[in-house]
Amino acid sequence: MTLDIQKIRNDFPILDREVRPGVPLVYLDSTATAQKPARVLSAMEDYYRLHNANIHRGVHTLAEEATGLYEQARSSIAKFIHAPSSSQIIYTRNTTESINLVAYSWARKNLQSGDLVILTEMEHHSNLVPWHILAAEKGIVLEFIPVTGDYLLDLDEYQKLLTRSPKLVSFTHMSNVLGTINPAKDIIQMAHAAGAITLLDGAQSVPHFHVDVQALDVDFMAFSAHKMVGPTGIGALYGKKELLELMPPFLGGGDMIKEVKLRSFRPNDLPYKFEAGTPAIAEAIGFGAAAEYLTSIDMDQIAQHEHEITNYALQRLEEIPGLKIFGPAARHKGGVAAFTLNGIHPHDVAQILDRFGIAVRAGHHCAQPLHEKFAIQATSRASFYLYSTRAEVDILIEGIYRVKEYFD
Ligand code: C6P
């Protein structure tokens, strides 16, 4: 069975719009943020129209309904990544905050000066800067798994780094620039064999293929709702219970406590221990609706569709003289195509493509060290999702030829 893409596109109201009169939107920037289906929009609107109340605080009907919806969403998200229990899903604002939560809570408690943390050269800034901050504060040591000329992680070098007894290995499941899908299960197994804890940045994997935290045996995983057809302002940290139980709270305030005295407090149980203050309730409900929507379509089918579209896009892009794609062979790659076009600045490429309604991103994509590694400052990046079509790839290719004509 293949996906009915037109039917899927009908679920996303924004895909019908024109960027300007007569110029339909060709949205190829889902790696930055995905579009939202009507089911997510109406779940959030229904909450505000019918159930708006604060959660975990009231006994009145609306408060109970709101709490029910908020917790039901947590269960949907837990199921989506096959977490053993919904208490292991901590709501955060996004992937960035989830990684910071681990850095501020788990790492501050467990890491000392001289302890080794292994990252990779293909990390997003959100999996670099929290560790830079900790290195400056506590003297932890950072090392990086190199990226090979084939745009893959160098696992031999990783094996060598593991002999130095790291405490943590934190890495991205899929690069937001190269599209490289890293062999997470092997990397995690190797880390565990060396006695290290693992943190997986799932920002680009969870939305695009089935990620099972128990099969991976990962210790922590960070991801964002907005990249998986959910709203902005909400994400999650998954963690193993035994680790989360021993971690001190990250932020203090309402809801994260069991009891407060003038001079002390007792933290709440999981997951509330990490959720201080009134949370993003509507967004959490939208996040749950997004997980249910993607499940209803089938993650394996989505991955298959993206793989086909990406293969097609890579083939067509490779035909264009002067265009260089940064990323591995298609079998290692998710739905991202970052490229440079001989002598034309990536921002100019993106700006001219916008005249044809084509939305792509240009810049370093919050992965400056990776761009430096390949001696470039920026790339243009087209990215694909469940609603992307071959026809859109054709419009992109046509647009790139027009960019070339303009500059030639
Ligand atoms: N990448 C992109 O255009 P937040 O912003 O916290 O939801 O996600 C951060 C993040 C972390 N890891 C990876 C691999 C990511 O791709 C991102 C977000 C977007 O590539 C915005 S910079």
Residues whose N, C-alpha, C, O or C-beta is under 5 A from the ligand:
A	BS01	C6P	T31 A32 N94 T95 T96 H124 S126 T172 M174 N176 D201 A203 Q204 S224 H365 C366
